[in-house]
Amino acid sequence: MNKKTIRDIGVAGKRVLMRVDFNVPLDAEQHITDDTRIKAALPTIQYLIGQGAAVILMSHLGRPKGKIVETMRLTPVAERLSELLHKPVLMAPDCVGPNVEALAKALLPTQVLLLENLRFHNEEEKNDPAFARQLATLGEMYVNDAFGTAHRAHASTEGVTHYLPGVAGFLMEKEINFLGGALENPRRPFAAIIGGAKVSDKIAVLERLINMVDILLIGGGMANTFLKAEDYEIGDSLYEEGKVDIACELITKAHQRGLEFLLPSDVVIADRFAADATHRVVANNEVLRGWRIMDIGPDSIAAFRQALEGAETIVWNGTLGVAEMPAFAGGTNAMIEILAERSRAGATTIIGGGDSAAAVEQAKAAEEMTHVSTGGGASLEFLEGRVLPGVAALQDKER
């Protein structure tokens, strides 16, 4: 990574304004149901505290659309972070304004302050310069450790860098190094597994990966469009009619490059879209009319396993079925097992954020993978080869 990190600057005695991604899920009682994102930011926070910095954290939570929403306050996050750090975390009443500025300037070295939800202000997502300047007055230097929001040019990710020098935290560095390393200099054979609901969400990723990988496996709802492109009967399965031609082109490109390119050879179909639907396994050319594809089948799992047997670098983005329904999570769970096996065999396994990362976390298999990205949309745009505004805005390393 050619961006400066917190190792490249002196932070002792400084107020460090740090963007984190604490957009965590909460239940009806305001309890955090998954603190992965909070834990992911701990190494950077602990380093800054250890170096004698006063740390001012800022994050969004949910989509309050510029209004104060009581259920989207960051108070539960401050409480959980305090438990993880084994020290008090002060909670600000807002993220800007005279009271917040006074709190920030009164912070002592090693103290931690969490600002209230940035998206209670419309100016955050609009990247309003005046709002960015207000945020910048709270600190003396800026650290971005929120890879999950790096694809958005918001006031807290891009705007603030016009007023404060910005560097990457450890999580941001790790994300860029793993995802960038996989694409720029992978150990081969290099495999990609791409799933999820829509081809349209992944066209740019597929077009790029087809020119890079040795093995490409397609699953999830998007595989329906590819099966349709191959003239298979897919029953009432959802597919993107307007993307069938693109799917044909991608299949042709894959074959021209000589990739090992696999679509599901068998599928789990259901008579309706429901967790308790009647379901059965059929070959990919035997889908019943009125039924829909919900997952890949056991033969597909076996073929995917065999294809990945010798892979040395594997990137996975997108679940392989309707994984939130246990009856149709078989393909996704099998892929988690396969990748864990490859990791134990020394392969580099990278889970590219979003639903696939959530499935890995839910299976408690994250530690078995080489890297599980905290960024959904950000990891996808990175895989597409796009410039991420939150990364581009950080200071370059001196050559």
KOLDREN-213180 format. One record per residue: x, y, z of N, C-alpha, C in turn; residue in three letters. Coordinates in steps of 0.001 Angstrom, whole numbers, padded with zeros to 6 digits, always signed. Layout:
<bamis>
XYZXYZXYZALA/...
</bamis>
This chain:
<bamis>
+000846-001198+000000+000000+000000+000000+000873+001236+000000MET/+000576+002189-000896+001427+003373-001004+000886+004564-000215ASN/+000033+004295+000767-000510+005354+001618+000157+005329+002983LYS/+000305+006512+003580+000855+006590+004933-000104+005939+005924LYS/+000474+005341+006963-000336+004757+008033+000038+005435+009351THR/-000635+005017+010411-000354+005626+011718+001078+005365+012185ILE/+001737+004382+011594+003150+004150+011944+004047+005277+011429ARG/+003581+006002+010413+004408+007019+009758+004293+008403+010382ASP/+003472+008547+011419+003278+009862+012033+003458+009773+013540ILE/+003785+010899+014157+003888+010967+015616+002564+011431+016198GLY/+001989+010650+017100+000664+011002+017625+000679+011321+019124VAL/+001821+011192+019762+001900+011409+021214+001405+012810+021569ALA/+000469+012874+022505-000054+014156+022963-000986+014844+021986GLY/-001306+014202+020874-002163+014811+019844-003604+014321+019982LYS/-004534+015152+019516-005923+014718+019383-006088+014115+017992ARG/-006407+012828+017960-006530+012119+016684-008009+011860+016379VAL/-008465+012428+015278-009828+012205+014809-009814+010959+013929LEU/-010589+009960+014296-010511+008666+013615-011885+008224+013118MET/-011975+007951+011811-013214+007417+011228-013196+005900+011374ARG/-014230+005373+012011-014382+003937+012182-015712+003519+011557VAL/-015896+002232+011369-017165+001717+010855-017825+000909+011966ASP/-018614+001614+012792-019327+000976+013892-020806+000808+013537PHE/-021084+000580+012258-022454+000362+011793-022837-001091+012092ASN/-023105-001342+013372-023327-002711+013842-024828-003010+013950VAL/-025224-004294+013844-026641-004637+013984-027089-004596+015442PRO/-028291-004045+015673-028880-003965+017005-030222-004684+017006LEU/-030564-005340+018133-031884-005960+018225-032893-004948+018775ASP/-034123-005388+019006-035194-004490+019447-034894-003843+020801ALA/-034079-004508+021610-033717-003958+022934-032429-003142+022892GLU/-031973-002823+021688-030747-002031+021509-029488-002757+021974GLN/-029513-004095+021886-028308-004877+022169-027587-005159+020855HIS/-026274-005055+020862-025478-005345+019677-025468-006855+019450ILE/-025870-007282+018249-025928-008729+017966-024657-009253+017296THR/-023824-008349+016801-022549-008751+016185-021565-007587+016319ASP/-020529-007786+017142-019576-006692+017399-018294-006814+016574ASP/-018355-007571+015473-017163-007796+014644-016499-006491+014229THR/-017296-005529+013792-016724-004274+013296-016060-003457+014401ARG/-016594-003559+015603-015957-002859+016732-014609-003505+017033ILE/-014603-004836+017087-013348-005548+017374-012303-005308+016288LYS/-012754-005156+015046-011813-004950+013932-011049-003635+014066ALA/-011639-002644+014740-010985-001344+014903-010080-001274+016133ALA/-010149-002289+017004-009397-002249+018264-007884-002081+018093LEU/-007224-002805+017160-005767-002649+017062-005325-001197+016827PRO/-006055-000466+015990-005689+000928+015724-005958+001799+016941THR/-007114+001615+017564-007455+002415+018755-006436+002159+019868ILE/-006130+000890+020086-005189+000544+021160-003785+001084+020873GLN/-003384+001070+019612-002080+001629+019242-002041+003120+019563TYR/-003080+003844+019178-003117+005295+019405-003092+005612+020898LEU/-003860+004848+021683-003847+005041+023136-002444+004764+023685ILE/-001862+003669+023218-000521+003279+023667+000549+004304+023334GLY/+000317+005071+022261+001266+006114+021858+001001+007451+022559GLN/-000038+007476+023402-000323+008692+024168-001196+009700+023453GLY/-002003+009242+022499-002924+010141+021802-004266+010198+022527ALA/-004963+011316+022354-006377+011400+022727-007159+011031+021476ALA/-008094+010094+021592-008735+009515+020409-010203+009941+020321VAL/-010555+010538+019188-011932+010975+018935-012476+010141+017778ILE/-013445+009280+018087-013973+008337+017100-015265+008862+016489LEU/-015424+008645+015191-016685+009033+014535-017147+007918+013610MET/-018468+007710+013601-019064+006635+012807-020506+006989+012467SER/-021055+006256+011507-022499+006320+011267-023112+005041+011816HIS/-024428+005005+011894-025164+003798+012275-026521+003852+011592LEU/-026767+002900+010712-028051+002844+010028-028236+003969+009017GLY/-029493+004231+008693-029822+005271+007713-030873+006229+008283ARG/-030453+007114+009183-031417+008034+009796-031860+009172+008867PRO/-031191+009318+007729-031563+010310+006703-031588+011745+007236LYS/-030549+012092+007988-030389+013476+008432-031238+013881+009616GLY/-031873+012901+010264-032708+013199+011432-032228+012394+012632LYS/-032507+012917+013828-032163+012174+015048-033164+011037+015226ILE/-032656+009815+015209-033487+008624+015425-032954+007946+016684VAL/-033782+007900+017722-033319+007419+019031-032739+006006+018968GLU/-033308+005147+018115-032829+003760+018026-031524+003637+017240THR/-031035+004764+016712-029780+004735+015958-028679+005538+016652MET/-028866+005782+017931-027793+006428+018702-026656+005437+018922ARG/-025453+005958+019126-024263+005110+019259-023938+004750+020712LEU/-024847+005047+021639-024602+004748+023055-024274+003272+023309THR/-025025+002311+022714-024658+000898+022947-023250+000562+022445PRO/-022819+001250+021390-021478+001028+020845-020426+001521+021832VAL/-020664+002711+022416-019723+003257+023406-019580+002305+024591ALA/-020712+001722+025012-020680+000795+026150-019889-000465+025806GLU/-020113-001012+024611-019396-002235+024215-017911-001947+024016ARG/-017592-000814+023402-016188-000449+023190-015472-000268+024524LEU/-016158+000314+025489-015585+000494+026829-015234-000864+027450SER/-016122-001852+027271-015857-003206+027783-014632-003815+027099GLU/-014532-003634+025799-013432-004239+025035-012092-003562+025320LEU/-012122-002260+025582-010882-001519+025856-010498-001565+027336LEU/-011442-002000+028178-011243-002004+029633-010945-000603+030155HIS/-011665+000372+029593-011513+001754+030059-012749+002533+029628LYS/-013067+003641+030303-014266+004410+029944-014158+005002+028537PRO/-015277+005015+027832-015382+005708+026544-016443+006783+026711VAL/-016037+008029+026550-016978+009137+026689-017894+009179+025475LEU/-019158+009535+025681-020126+009619+024590-020529+011072+024388MET/-020292+011605+023203-020640+012989+022894-022133+013106+022588ALA/-022737+014280+022866-024161+014458+022594-024469+014657+021105PRO/-023442+014967+020327-023597+015198+018885-022227+014941+018256ASP/-022080+015207+016972-020764+015031+016350-020112+016366+015986CYS/-020867+017452+016048-020329+018797+015807-020986+019765+016793VAL/-020481+021003+016817-021068+022021+017681-020152+022403+018825GLY/-020425+023543+019476-019560+024067+020549-019355+023090+021704PRO/-020424+022385+022110-020293+021442+023241-019349+020286+022901ASN/-019488+019791+021687-018635+018681+021247-017193+019153+021119VAL/-017020+020365+020588-015668+020926+020434-014990+021084+021795GLU/-015760+021550+022771-015208+021708+024124-014811+020359+024719ALA/-015669+019348+024513-015356+017991+025000-014071+017468+024370LEU/-013952+017656+023052-012782+017149+022331-011506+017842+022798ALA/-011578+019142+022966-010359+019894+023333-009953+019661+024780LYS/-010905+019189+025596-010590+018900+027005-010057+017473+027202ALA/-010060+016671+026130-009592+015282+026244-008125+015229+026644LEU/-007823+014322+027542-006436+014101+027956-005847+012952+027145LEU/-004512+012885+027047-003880+011758+026359-004406+010422+026893PRO/-004653+009484+025987-005163+008113+026218-006679+008062+026449THR/-007345+009227+026546-008802+009202+026688-009459+008975+025323GLN/-010682+008406+025358-011404+008084+024122-012796+008715+024164VAL/-013143+009397+023085-014449+010040+022938-015107+009500+021671LEU/-016367+009069+021773-017119+008629+020605-018165+009687+020270LEU/-018125+010194+019043-019104+011176+018591-020432+010487+018277LEU/-021507+011255+018342-022824+010716+017994-022921+010501+016482GLU/-023880+009707+016081-024111+009288+014696-023951+010433+013681ASN/-022966+010277+012812-022685+011300+011795-023886+011560+010892LEU/-024658+010518+010610-025753+010659+009652-027029+011246+010256ARG/-026940+011734+011507-028014+012565+012028-027988+013924+011326PHE/-026915+014162+010566-026755+015406+009791-026699+015067+008302HIS/-027577+015680+007518-027563+015469+006063-026232+015829+005432ASN/-025541+016775+006055-024289+017283+005491-023204+016219+005387GLU/-023311+015172+006214-022303+014101+006178-022273+013432+004809GLU/-023417+012912+004350-023450+012198+003071-023322+013145+001876GLU/-023628+014412+002088-023469+015400+001003-022027+015882+000879LYS/-021175+015457+001814-019775+015902+001851-019697+017424+001889ASN/-020509+017999+002756-020578+019459+002883-019269+020003+003471ASP/-018614+020948+002784-017312+021454+003256-017366+022072+004649PRO/-018426+022820+004950-018524+023460+006267-018650+022409+007373ALA/-019410+021354+007101-019565+020271+008076-018238+019539+008247PHE/-017547+019286+007137-016237+018619+007202-015248+019452+008010ALA/-015311+020771+007832-014403+021657+008577-014716+021593+010074ARG/-016017+021535+010417-016404+021420+011825-015851+020132+012445GLN/-015947+019036+011706-015385+017774+012197-013872+017904+012379LEU/-013227+018522+011407-011761+018633+011425-011258+019453+012612ALA/-012052+020437+013087-011606+021253+014224-011471+020436+015505THR/-012072+019238+015523-012034+018418+016737-010679+017753+016939LEU/-009929+017551+015870-008660+016836+015972-007498+017634+015406GLY/-006299+017067+015568-005087+017676+014994-004537+016829+013850GLU/-004989+015608+013756-004657+014735+012631-005797+013743+012453MET/-005831+013131+011274-006978+012296+010907-006513+010903+010510TYR/-007242+009896+011012-006977+008494+010664-008266+007888+010118VAL/-008191+007241+008963-009351+006523+008432-009103+005024+008595ASN/-009945+004388+009392-009857+002939+009581-011184+002274+009206ASP/-011984+002991+008400-013316+002510+008036-013341+002114+006566ALA/-012765+000953+006261-012750+000492+004874-014169+000339+004325PHE/-015098-000056+005195-016481-000284+004770-017178+000943+004213GLY/-016640+002139+004501-017234+003369+003967-016274+004099+003019THR/-015156+003471+002694-014121+004142+001886-014558+004390+000449ALA/-015634+003704+000002-016110+003905-001372-017080+005084-001472HIS/-017304+005767-000348-018198+006916-000333-017395+008198-000059ARG/-017619+009224-000868-016972+010524-000640-017861+011339+000293ALA/-017804+011032+001581-018587+011731+002590-017693+012709+003355HIS/-018310+013546+004163-017542+014548+004909-016509+013901+005827ALA/-016874+012766+006439-015981+012114+007408-014950+011205+006758SER/-015089+010939+005454-014145+010043+004779-013269+010765+003768THR/-013801+011808+003144-013043+012538+002125-012930+014025+002455GLU/-014058+014635+002846-014080+016076+003104-013115+016530+004172GLY/-013013+015759+005252-012171+016152+006388-010692+016209+006018VAL/-010283+015458+004985-008865+015436+004602-008414+016733+003934THR/-009368+017613+003593-008996+018925+003047-008531+019868+004158HIS/-008782+019482+005410-008441+020349+006541-007464+019701+007518TYR/-007328+018379+007451-006398+017656+008322-005602+016653+007501LEU/-004314+016450+007824-003559+015394+007133-004122+014026+007501PRO/-004367+013178+006506-005010+011890+006748-004111+010704+006458GLY/-004166+009695+007339-003410+008451+007143-004333+007264+007413VAL/-003889+006087+007027-004679+004861+007208-004417+004227+008565ALA/-005463+003615+009118-005316+002782+010302-004930+001372+009892GLY/-004738+000508+010882-004280-000859+010605-005306-001678+009820PHE/-006604-001483+010118-007634-002243+009411-007682-001833+007945LEU/-007655-000532+007696-007643-000035+006310-006431-000600+005562MET/-005270-000565+006200-004044-001088+005593-004188-002573+005277GLU/-004741-003324+006226-004900-004770+006060-005838-005085+004895LYS/-006961-004365+004819-007929-004593+003748-007291-004356+002380GLU/-006612-003239+002243-006022-002877+000947-004910-003856+000578ILE/-004107-004232+001569-003006-005158+001283-003515-006536+000857ASN/-004536-007042+001547-005047-008377+001205-005785-008372-000127PHE/-006726-007444-000284-007500-007409-001526-006613-007016-002700LEU/-005757-006012-002486-004850-005567-003550-003840-006637-003916GLY/-003297-007308-002887-002310-008365-003142-002901-009527-003910GLY/-004161-009860-003587-004831-010968-004281-004984-010671-005762ALA/-005243-009400-006083-005484-009042-007475-004195-008759-008243LEU/-003223-008167-007563-002009-007728-008261-000960-008834-008377GLU/-000842-009651-007339+000215-010660-007368-000241-011936-006652ASN/-001290-012590-007181-001824-013773-006497-000930-014992-006674PRO/-000919-015850-005659-000317-017168-005850-001299-017980-006687ARG/-000812-018680-007665-001696-019400-008592-001632-020907-008343ARG/-002699-021597-008723-003915-021139-009396-004728-020165-008528PRO/-005308-019152-009204-006105-018109-008575-007575-018373-008918PHE/-008397-018548-007875-009816-018865-008077-010705-017774-007497ALA/-011850-017573-008129-012858-016661-007598-014203-017373-007579ALA/-014924-017197-006475-016294-017705-006371-017188-016480-006250ILE/-018093-016300-007186-018960-015133-007180-020412-015579-007104ILE/-021112-015086-006065-022518-015397-005869-023323-014135-005669GLY/-024392-014246-004909-025261-013097-004710-026460-013141-005633GLY/-027311-012151-005497-028602-012184-006180-028552-011788-007649ALA/-027779-010725-007963-027905-010135-009300-026600-010103-010071LYS/-026688-010422-011367-025544-010259-012261-025180-008782-012375VAL/-026203-007913-012409-025955-006476-012617-025060-005888-011531SER/-025134-006451-010302-024277-005962-009210-022820-006374-009396ASP/-022582-007407-010210-021240-008004-010279-020615-007974-011682LYS/-021271-007306-012644-020751-007317-014019-019301-006826-014073ILE/-019046-005671-013457-017697-005090-013512-016674-006002-012845ALA/-017075-006640-011733-016175-007575-011038-015873-008772-011934VAL/-016921-009338-012537-016738-010518-013398-015877-010186-014613LEU/-016106-009033-015219-015319-008653-016405-013842-008521-016053GLU/-013575-008006-014845-012174-007858-014427-011562-009211-014067ARG/-012316-010011-013302-011776-011285-012828-011553-012285-013963LEU/-012396-012236-014979-012237-013160-016106-010858-013012-016747ILE/-010292-011811-016670-008957-011571-017233-007832-011868-016251ASN/-008178-012278-015030-007159-012468-013996-007083-013883-013448MET/-008264-014515-013279-008286-015782-012535-008044-016983-013443VAL/-007769-018106-012800-007621-019383-013503-008887-020227-013374ASP/-009654-019960-012302-010864-020736-011995-011960-019750-011608ILE/-013142-019884-012191-014264-019003-011857-015515-019851-011628LEU/-016056-019749-010414-017246-020510-010030-018395-019538-009788LEU/-019569-019841-010351-020718-018952-010241-021838-019656-009484ILE/-022415-018965-008490-023545-019512-007734-024511-018411-007367GLY/-025415-018703-006439-026385-017705-006000-027440-017416-007053GLY/-028280-016424-006765-029348-016054-007689-028829-015624-009041GLY/-027621-015036-009069-027082-014563-010341-026797-015720-011315MET/-026581-016913-010765-026327-018071-011636-027541-018377-012518ALA/-028742-017977-012057-029949-018217-012860-029866-017529-014218ASN/-029317-016317-014234-029191-015577-015494-028206-016283-016425THR/-027141-016845-015855-026170-017600-016664-026795-018892-017191PHE/-027581-019555-016341-028247-020787-016791-029243-020473-017910LEU/-029934-019354-017783-030859-018926-018834-030093-018647-020130LYS/-028907-018046-019983-028069-017760-021155-027638-019041-021864ALA/-027562-020137-021110-027210-021439-021675-028456-022221-022121GLU/-029619-021541-022118-030895-022118-022586-031464-023193-021670ASP/-031137-023146-020389-031739-024086-019444-033105-023562-018993TYR/-034007-024478-018683-035310-024124-018107-035091-023841-016616GLU/-035451-022639-016166-035208-022280-014760-036506-022055-013989ILE/-037637-022496-014554-038912-022395-013848-039261-020962-013517GLY/-039678-020729-012265-040050-019384-011816-038886-018673-011108ASP/-037684-019161-011305-036512-018554-010654-036327-017123-011134SER/-035942-016266-010180-035665-014882-010544-034398-014821-011381LEU/-034444-014047-012459-033247-013797-013253-033396-012429-013899TYR/-032293-011922-014458-032321-010599-015073-032374-010748-016596GLU/-033564-010558-017117-033777-010756-018551-032869-009856-019384GLU/-032679-008629-018914-031862-007668-019663-030373-007946-019594GLY/-029967-008932-018781-028532-009224-018625-028142-010581-019221LYS/-029083-011253-019870-028788-012571-020458-027699-012458-021519VAL/-027766-011421-022357-026745-011230-023405-025369-011003-022797ASP/-025323-010241-021700-024038-009987-021025-023503-011293-020439ILE/-024408-012090-019870-023993-013393-019332-023416-014267-020444ALA/-024036-014243-021623-023516-014991-022784-022100-014530-023133CYS/-021912-013215-023151-020593-012642-023493-019542-013065-022471GLU/-019924-013039-021184-018975-013423-020129-018606-014904-020235LEU/-019582-015753-020536-019308-017193-020728-018339-017387-021892ILE/-018584-016675-022996-017705-016772-024175-016288-016331-023831THR/-016175-015202-023106-014843-014692-022717-014111-015703-021846LYS/-014839-016303-020909-014231-017287-020006-013702-018475-020794ALA/-014479-018956-021761-014049-020099-022570-012875-019720-023481HIS/-012906-018508-024021-011806-018043-024885-010497-017965-024108GLN/-010586-017586-022851-009384-017501-022014-008940-018865-021500ARG/-009800-019868-021649-009439-021209-021190-009554-021394-019694GLY/-010423-020597-019058-010620-020739-017612-011354-022035-017301LEU/-011180-022484-016074-012082-023501-015560-013302-022728-015059GLU/-014386-022791-015809-015569-021971-015545-016740-022887-015219PHE/-017280-022787-013995-018336-023705-013570-019602-022971-013145LEU/-020719-023416-013691-022046-023052-013211-022579-024237-012402LEU/-023629-024047-011611-024193-025189-010870-024672-026290-011827PRO/-024271-027532-011553-024716-028661-012377-026019-029248-011851SER/-026281-029023-010565-027573-029395-009993-027965-028322-008987ASP/-029247-028257-008676-029759-027166-007847-030834-027676-006891VAL/-031031-026922-005812-032135-027187-004894-033281-026273-005310VAL/-034431-026866-005629-035580-026057-006042-036683-026144-004991ILE/-037517-025106-004940-038622-025061-003977-039896-024633-004689ALA/-041047-025048-004132-042317-024715-004775-042772-023291-004455ASP/-042063-022632-003526-042330-021216-003224-041134-020653-002470ARG/-041078-019319-002382-039961-018659-001709-040290-018555-000222PHE/-039985-019601+000515-040281-019643+001946-039374-020651+002616ALA/-039055-020403+003889-038138-021274+004634-038680-022690+004771ALA/-040023-022820+004817-040614-024139+005003-041194-024716+003702ASP/-040715-024195+002557-041231-024661+001264-040838-026119+001018ALA/-041671-026798+000242-041304-028128-000238-040144-027967-001210THR/-039102-028803-001047-037926-028623-001917-037331-029977-002297HIS/-036583-029962-003374-035917-031185-003846-034690-030796-004676ARG/-033823-031765-004900-032622-031544-005721-032892-032075-007126VAL/-032565-031256-008143-032708-031684-009541-031486-031235-010327VAL/-031267-031850-011491-030198-031388-012385-030548-029991-012901ALA/-029519-029247-013361-029769-027864-013773-030672-027745-015000ASN/-030933-028858-015705-031828-028823-016869-033175-029492-016579ASN/-033457-029673-015268-034704-030356-014903-035540-029555-013898GLU/-035365-028230-013907-036127-027385-012984-037596-027394-013405VAL/-038476-027671-012448-039907-027781-012738-040543-026406-012947LEU/-041483-026344-013850-042212-025095-014053-043000-024765-012786ARG/-042970-023512-012415-043651-023080-011193-042776-023175-009950GLY/-041617-023832-010050-040665-023933-008936-039518-022949-009170TRP/-038735-022723-008132-037612-021782-008273-036339-022318-007637ARG/-035231-021919-008203-033913-022345-007695-033596-021556-006427ILE/-033191-022288-005370-032914-021656-004070-031477-021870-003588MET/-030772-022853-004187-029407-023154-003729-028742-024045-004770ASP/-027422-024200-004634-026728-025183-005473-026891-026561-004825ILE/-026793-027610-005638-027000-028968-005140-025706-029680-004773GLY/-025802-030921-004283-024623-031674-003821-023600-031962-004926PRO/-024053-032219-006164-023096-032452-007257-022306-031181-007557ASP/-022987-030036-007488-022311-028747-007698-021267-028509-006610SER/-021652-028808-005375-020716-028649-004247-019473-029514-004481ILE/-019683-030757-004908-018557-031668-005166-017671-031145-006298ALA/-018304-030627-007342-017539-030087-008477-016757-028837-008070ALA/-017383-027962-007258-016702-026752-006778-015515-027134-005890PHE/-015738-028131-005028-014650-028594-004150-013463-029094-004971ARG/-013764-029889-005992-012701-030440-006842-011966-029330-007591GLN/-012714-028347-008084-012101-027239-008818-011148-026431-007939ALA/-011454-026351-006641-010665-025532-005719-009536-026305-005044LEU/-009432-027597-005348-008477-028464-004656-007046-027944-004687GLU/-006610-027457-005844-005230-027000-005934-005073-025491-005888GLY/-006186-024752-005690-006119-023283-005728-005270-022746-004579ALA/-004419-021784-004885-003537-021191-003875-004033-019826-003393GLU/-004833-019145-004224-005478-017887-003818-006947-017997-004193THR/-007829-017752-003227-009275-017859-003474-009967-016617-002931ILE/-010741-015955-003794-011568-014813-003388-013027-015224-003525VAL/-013809-014978-002475-015235-015335-002505-016076-014123-002165TRP/-017041-013801-003030-017968-012700-002757-019383-013126-003159ASN/-020291-013188-002194-021690-013500-002479-022075-014913-002118GLY/-023187-015069-001396-023645-016395-000986-024111-017214-002197THR/-024149-018532-002032-024442-019429-003153-025902-019875-003197LEU/-026687-019420-002236-028114-019724-002203-028808-018749-001281GLY/-030067-019032-000949-030816-018172-000019-030381-018559+001393VAL/-029184-018120+001751-028498-018628+002945-029181-018251+004249ALA/-030053-017220+004222-030747-016849+005459-031821-017866+005839GLU/-032171-018775+004894-033114-019856+005179-032306-021155+005326MET/-032324-021784+006496-031473-022964+006746-031568-024055+005678PRO/-032752-024282+005135-032920-025342+004132-032147-025055+002849ALA/-031806-023774+002647-031154-023385+001398-029783-022740+001640PHE/-029177-023095+002774-027848-022582+003121-026762-023628+002892ALA/-027129-024783+002335-026177-025885+002172-024969-025523+001327GLY/-025194-024859+000201-024085-024490-000683-023140-023502-000031GLY/-023715-022510+000636-022910-021486+001315-022102-022105+002457THR/-022754-022934+003265-022047-023578+004387-020952-024526+003899ASN/-021233-025237+002796-020211-026128+002228-019016-025328+001738ALA/-019280-024149+001131-018170-023316+000651-017310-022833+001813MET/-017942-022513+002935-017182-022111+004123-016253-023244+004554ILE/-016768-024472+004563-015953-025642+004936-014805-025855+003948GLU/-015111-025723+002661-014085-025926+001618-012970-024899+001760ILE/-013350-023637+001982-012335-022588+002107-011514-022743+003389LEU/-012169-023189+004459-011425-023444+005696-010401-024552+005480ALA/-010792-025581+004734-009854-026669+004396-008682-026143+003578GLU/-008977-025287+002600-007905-024736+001758-006974-023845+002590ARG/-007555-023102+003538-006728-022268+004424-005765-023129+005225SER/-006296-024235+005764-005437-025129+006563-004343-025763+005713ARG/-004615-025859+004407-003614-026423+003490-002616-025373+003007ALA/-002778-024125+003486-001809-023069+003152-002246-022102+002089GLY/-003470-022252+001573-003959-021317+000550-004351-019989+001194ALA/-004331-018922+000404-004813-017611+000844-006301-017530+000518THR/-007131-017382+001546-008585-017329+001345-009096-015963+001799THR/-009743-015262+000882-010212-013899+001153-011721-013848+000933ILE/-012451-013460+001979-013900-013329+001892-014210-011855+001658ILE/-014817-011569+000516-014965-010179+000085-016148-009430+000635GLY/-016405-009514+001922-017420-008670+002545-018848-009079+002252GLY/-019792-008262+002750-021206-008461+002478-021777-009725+003090GLY/-022718-010354+002358-023437-011518+002882-022537-012729+003089ASP/-021531-012892+002217-020621-014034+002390-019801-013876+003669SER/-019369-012648+003962-018637-012401+005212-019538-012654+006415ALA/-020796-012211+006321-021746-012429+007420-021969-013922+007654ALA/-022036-014692+006566-022225-016145+006698-021027-016796+007375ALA/-019827-016344+007029-018605-016873+007641-018576-016534+009134VAL/-018940-015298+009468-018974-014892+010883-020003-015714+011644GLU/-021168-015908+011041-022232-016665+011699-021811-018120+011945GLN/-021026-018661+011016-020533-020036+011151-019333-020124+012100ALA/-018929-018953+012626-017766-018865+013528-016508-019437+012870LYS/-016367-019128+011580-015231-019651+010813-014275-018554+010361ALA/-014494-017319+010842-013678-016192+010371-012190-016405+010640ALA/-011886-016991+011802-010475-017166+012168-009788-018217+011302GLU/-010587-019043+010619-010002-020057+009742-009661-019500+008362GLU/-010177-018307+008042-009893-017682+006749-008685-016766+006869MET/-008001-016554+005758-006855-015647+005780-007316-014228+006069THR/-008411-013818+005423-008915-012469+005633-010411-012412+005322HIS/-011176-011813+006242-012599-011564+006012-012788-010056+005962VAL/-013179-009539+004809-013296-008096+004641-014476-007547+005431SER/-014284-006342+005991-015364-005664+006718-016185-004789+005778THR/-015779-004711+004526-016467-003836+003577-017303-004615+002591GLY/-018588-004317+002506-019450-004948+001507-019293-004262+000167GLY/-019928-003090+000044-019831-002316-001195-018410-001894-001513GLY/-017631-001574-000466-016251-001122-000684-015394-002234-001270ALA/-015543-003451-000745-014731-004559-001263-015117-004879-002704SER/-016407-004761-003012-016885-005018-004370-016298-003999-005347LEU/-016343-002720-004956-015797-001673-005833-014281-001808-005966GLU/-013626-002247-004889-012172-002472-004958-011862-003595-005946PHE/-012655-004689-005868-012463-005807-006789-012737-005391-008233LEU/-013627-004410-008406-013914-003898-009746-012760-003071-010299GLU/-011871-002622-009400-010754-001787-009831-011028-000301-009720GLY/-012098+000060-009042-012433+001476-008886-011552+002135-007834ARG/-011367+003436-007972-010660+004228-006960-011643+004497-005825VAL/-011257+004208-004596-012104+004468-003433-011771+005854-002882LEU/-012734+006782-002866-012443+008160-002437-011804+008262-001059PRO/-012271+007413-000115-011738+007465+001242-010289+007023+001337GLY/-009840+006231+000371-008431+005808+000310-007614+006832-000457VAL/-008136+007276-001601-007422+008245-002434-007110+009529-001673ALA/-007980+009892-000717-007831+011148+000026-006694+011110+001047ALA/-006188+009919+001376-005123+009799+002387-003769+010153+001796LEU/-002839+010558+002648-001518+010986+002194-000720+009822+001598GLN/-000055+010099+000497+000827+009100-000125+002119+008982+000662ASP/+002693+007805+000632+004022+007612+001229+005040+008359+000404LYS/+006048+008889+001057+007100+009576+000308+008006+008536-000326GLU/+008296+008743-001592+009112+007766-002313+010591+008047-002068ARG/
</bamis>
